[in-house]
Amino acid sequence: MQRLTRDQMAARVAKDIPDGAVVNLGIGLPTLVGNHLPADREILLHSENGLLGMGPAPAPGEEDGDLINAGKQPVTIKPGGSYFHHADSFAMMRGGHLDFCVLGAFQVSEKGDLANWHTGAPGAIPAVGGAMDLAIGAKEVFVMMEHQTKQGESKIVPQCTYPLTGIACVTRIYTDLATIDVTADGLVARDLVEGLSFEELQRITGVPLKQAA
């Protein structure tokens, strides 16, 4: 079994974003998605610090210190892109104007609950940012995360034990092992990595899965 690299995960997410979509990419792993969007699709990337029409990361040496995403990483802007106050940006998020958002996560429950801003550990620094607004405001919420913790525990759980970001908000989970849809009938796994059986994925995940037809 060969797990997907982070760039391969990002490319897998990018493949599912349709032409004409307005998309927010969360801090961390999701920012890589912007580097893998199909060239033949017009996709508008939104950043909650006040940018619509964000492009991929700049080439080394071409960074603009005034042009960054919400994670303070240097980005580019496409022709026709625009800047605006972050209050207007959050109004876009809360007003249901985003088609998709891609977020990282500490945990996702089998019902699609999301925990991605705080582990609850003593001394941990909370970092909610705009995640709560995105989780309830975007029409579809994709989560991109590694399937297991460093300790080998599944990040897909029966019930989140970390503080929640949103309830029943996640529509699809992309991990380094598979793509998993959150449906009314439970979690449906598809696109398993080469060499991984459904039975082994089920064992690793630890919550009930169904196999896509």
Helices and strands as residue ranges (DSSP letters): H 6-15, E 22-25, G 29-35, E 44-47, E 51-55, E 76-83, H 86-94, E 100-103, E 107-109, E 114-115, H 131-137, E 140-144, E 156-157, E 172-174, E 179-183, E 186-190, H 198-205, E 209-211
